[in-house]
């Protein structure tokens, strides 16, 4: 036991450009999973409500549908808000790490630069949430009879509102082209991007207030 060598701690703090690129992809994909699952859950609830509500109650159907979509967006905003806070905190830590590195002071290798704040990351995460909509929207444009059901199940928040325009002539297909569902990708992109930026801004202000408070305490201590 005494001869065992201590385990070597991996240094994640100084990746190459390609390593950083792929780690950022992994971080953004990881952050999109839970918001997408929230949209998925609300899509299944939306699909169930559309089946339960009689066709003659179209207004109720639309109101409940919009409510489901907005609830999914609210979960999305909540999660990305906290991601913005976390990423900005990591950004501050990264600045300290880089400053220490310039001064030749080792500060440990547990910092993850891929988790640092960047203004575009929230919008990119939102785009990743919308990838199923893009794929199934294109497939439904050409093969709605086959892809439409899967679209309604896995991204109903984007395709079900298209069905509110009614069926096509003859009752086969939709009156509105499913390709219009691609516009709904803007929902998670804008919600995620805005919530992420707001979260980072709130964390920045909190850090500034803490810094100002510490300065006041130091100044008060010097006066004594």
C-alpha positions as CSV (number, residue, x, y, z in Angstrom):
1,X,0.0,0.0,0.0
2,X,2.9,2.4,0.8
3,X,4.4,1.8,-2.6
4,X,1.3,2.8,-4.5
5,X,1.8,5.9,-6.6
6,X,-0.8,8.7,-6.1
7,X,-3.3,8.9,-9.0
8,X,-2.5,11.5,-11.6
9,X,-5.1,14.3,-11.7
10,X,-6.1,15.2,-15.2
11,X,-5.7,18.8,-16.2
12,X,-8.8,20.0,-18.0
13,X,-7.9,23.7,-17.7
14,X,-5.6,24.0,-20.8
15,X,-7.1,22.2,-23.8
16,X,-6.0,22.6,-27.4
17,X,-8.3,24.4,-29.8
18,X,-9.8,21.2,-31.1
19,X,-10.2,19.8,-27.6
20,X,-12.0,23.0,-26.5
21,X,-14.2,22.9,-29.6
22,X,-15.4,19.4,-28.9
23,X,-15.8,20.0,-25.2
24,X,-18.0,23.0,-25.9
25,X,-20.1,20.9,-28.2
26,X,-20.4,18.3,-25.5
27,X,-21.3,20.9,-22.9
28,X,-24.0,22.5,-25.1
29,X,-25.5,19.2,-26.1
30,X,-25.6,18.2,-22.4
31,X,-27.3,21.5,-21.5
32,X,-30.0,21.0,-24.2
33,X,-31.2,17.6,-23.0
34,X,-33.3,18.7,-20.0
35,X,-35.0,21.6,-21.8
36,X,-35.8,19.3,-24.7
37,X,-37.3,16.7,-22.3
38,X,-39.5,19.5,-20.9
39,X,-40.7,20.3,-24.4
40,X,-41.2,16.6,-25.1
41,X,-43.3,16.2,-22.0
42,X,-45.4,19.1,-22.8
43,X,-45.7,17.9,-26.4
44,X,-47.1,14.5,-25.2
45,X,-49.5,16.4,-22.9
46,X,-50.5,18.7,-25.8
47,X,-51.1,15.7,-28.0
48,X,-53.3,14.1,-25.3
49,X,-55.3,17.2,-24.9
50,X,-55.8,17.5,-28.7
51,X,-57.2,14.0,-28.7
52,X,-59.5,14.5,-25.6
53,X,-61.0,17.9,-26.6
54,X,-63.9,17.5,-29.1
55,X,-63.2,19.0,-32.6
56,X,-66.1,21.4,-32.2
57,X,-64.3,23.1,-29.3
58,X,-61.5,24.5,-31.4
59,X,-61.0,27.6,-29.3
60,X,-60.4,25.5,-26.1
61,X,-58.1,23.2,-28.1
62,X,-56.0,26.2,-29.2
63,X,-55.9,27.9,-25.8
64,X,-54.8,24.7,-24.0
65,X,-52.3,24.1,-26.8
66,X,-50.8,27.5,-26.4
67,X,-50.7,27.0,-22.6
68,X,-48.7,23.8,-23.0
69,X,-46.2,25.4,-25.3
70,X,-45.7,28.4,-23.0
71,X,-45.2,26.1,-20.0
72,X,-42.5,24.2,-22.0
73,X,-40.9,27.6,-22.8
74,X,-41.0,28.6,-19.1
75,X,-39.1,25.5,-18.1
76,X,-36.7,26.2,-20.9
77,X,-36.1,29.8,-19.6
78,X,-35.7,28.6,-16.0
79,X,-33.1,26.0,-16.9
80,X,-31.1,28.3,-19.2
81,X,-31.2,31.1,-16.7
82,X,-29.4,28.9,-14.2
83,X,-27.0,27.7,-16.9
84,X,-26.1,31.4,-17.6
85,X,-25.4,31.9,-13.9
86,X,-23.2,28.8,-13.8
87,X,-21.3,29.7,-16.9
88,X,-20.6,33.2,-15.8
89,X,-19.3,31.9,-12.5
90,X,-17.0,29.6,-14.4
91,X,-16.0,32.6,-16.6
92,X,-14.8,34.5,-13.5
93,X,-12.9,31.4,-12.3
94,X,-11.3,31.1,-15.7
95,X,-10.1,34.8,-15.6
96,X,-8.5,34.1,-12.2
97,X,-6.9,30.9,-13.6
98,X,-5.5,32.7,-16.6
99,X,-4.2,35.6,-14.5
100,X,-2.4,33.2,-12.2
101,X,-1.0,31.3,-15.2
102,X,0.5,34.6,-16.6
103,X,2.1,35.2,-13.2
104,X,3.4,31.7,-13.0
105,X,1.2,30.6,-10.1
106,X,-0.2,27.1,-10.4
107,X,-4.0,27.1,-9.7
108,X,-4.9,23.5,-10.3
109,X,-6.3,21.7,-13.3
110,X,-10.0,21.3,-12.3
111,X,-11.2,24.3,-14.3
112,X,-13.3,23.6,-17.3
113,X,-13.1,26.4,-19.9
114,X,-15.8,24.8,-22.0
115,X,-18.2,25.8,-19.2
116,X,-17.4,29.4,-19.3
117,X,-19.9,32.1,-20.4
118,X,-20.1,33.2,-24.0
119,X,-23.0,35.3,-25.3
120,X,-23.7,33.0,-28.2
121,X,-23.9,29.8,-26.1
122,X,-27.5,30.2,-25.0
123,X,-28.7,30.8,-28.6
124,X,-26.7,27.7,-29.7
125,X,-28.2,25.5,-27.0
126,X,-31.7,26.7,-28.1
127,X,-30.8,25.8,-31.7
128,X,-29.8,22.3,-30.5
129,X,-33.2,22.0,-28.8
130,X,-34.8,22.7,-32.1
131,X,-32.8,20.2,-34.2
132,X,-35.6,17.5,-33.9
133,X,-38.0,20.1,-35.3
134,X,-35.7,20.8,-38.2
135,X,-35.3,17.1,-39.1
136,X,-38.9,16.1,-38.7
137,X,-40.2,19.3,-40.2
138,X,-38.3,18.5,-43.4
139,X,-39.3,14.9,-43.4
140,X,-43.0,15.8,-42.8
141,X,-42.8,18.2,-45.7
142,X,-42.2,15.2,-48.0
143,X,-43.6,12.3,-46.1
144,X,-46.2,13.7,-43.7
145,X,-48.2,10.4,-43.6
146,X,-45.2,8.6,-42.2
147,X,-43.4,11.3,-40.2
148,X,-46.3,13.3,-38.9
149,X,-47.1,11.1,-36.0
150,X,-43.5,10.9,-34.8
151,X,-43.3,14.7,-35.2
152,X,-46.4,15.2,-33.0
153,X,-45.0,12.9,-30.4
154,X,-41.4,14.2,-30.1
155,X,-41.9,17.8,-31.1
156,X,-45.6,18.4,-31.0
157,X,-45.1,22.0,-29.8
158,X,-43.9,22.8,-33.3
159,X,-46.2,20.7,-35.6
160,X,-49.6,20.6,-33.7
161,X,-50.2,24.4,-34.1
162,X,-49.9,23.8,-37.8
163,X,-52.9,21.4,-37.6
164,X,-55.0,24.2,-36.2
165,X,-55.4,25.5,-39.7
166,X,-57.3,22.4,-40.5
167,X,-56.9,19.4,-42.9
168,X,-56.1,19.8,-46.6
169,X,-58.9,19.5,-49.2
170,X,-60.2,15.9,-49.2
171,X,-59.2,15.5,-45.5
172,X,-55.7,14.1,-46.4
173,X,-52.7,16.0,-45.0
174,X,-52.7,19.5,-43.7
175,X,-53.9,22.8,-45.1
176,X,-50.6,24.5,-44.0
177,X,-47.3,23.0,-45.2
178,X,-45.4,21.3,-42.3
179,X,-42.3,23.1,-43.4
180,X,-43.8,26.2,-41.6
181,X,-43.1,24.3,-38.4
182,X,-39.4,25.2,-38.8
183,X,-40.3,28.8,-37.7
184,X,-41.0,27.3,-34.2
185,X,-37.3,26.7,-33.8
186,X,-37.1,30.4,-33.1
187,X,-38.9,29.7,-29.8
188,X,-36.2,27.8,-28.0
189,X,-33.5,29.8,-29.7
190,X,-34.9,33.2,-28.4
191,X,-36.0,31.9,-25.0
192,X,-32.7,30.1,-24.3
193,X,-30.6,32.9,-25.6
194,X,-32.4,35.6,-23.6
195,X,-32.6,33.5,-20.3
196,X,-28.9,32.6,-20.6
197,X,-27.9,36.3,-21.0
198,X,-30.2,37.4,-18.1
199,X,-28.8,34.7,-15.8
200,X,-25.2,35.8,-16.7
201,X,-26.1,39.4,-16.1
202,X,-27.7,38.7,-12.7
203,X,-24.6,36.7,-11.7
204,X,-22.4,39.6,-12.9
205,X,-24.3,42.1,-10.8
206,X,-24.2,39.8,-7.8
207,X,-20.4,39.5,-8.1
208,X,-20.1,43.3,-8.4
209,X,-22.2,43.9,-5.3
210,X,-20.1,41.3,-3.4
211,X,-16.9,43.0,-4.5
212,X,-18.2,46.5,-3.5
213,X,-19.3,45.1,-0.1
214,X,-15.9,43.6,0.5
215,X,-14.2,46.9,-0.4
216,X,-16.5,48.8,2.0
217,X,-15.6,46.3,4.8
218,X,-11.9,46.7,4.1
219,X,-12.2,50.5,4.0
220,X,-14.1,50.4,7.3
221,X,-11.5,48.2,8.8
222,X,-8.7,50.6,7.8
223,X,-10.5,53.6,9.4
224,X,-10.5,51.8,12.7
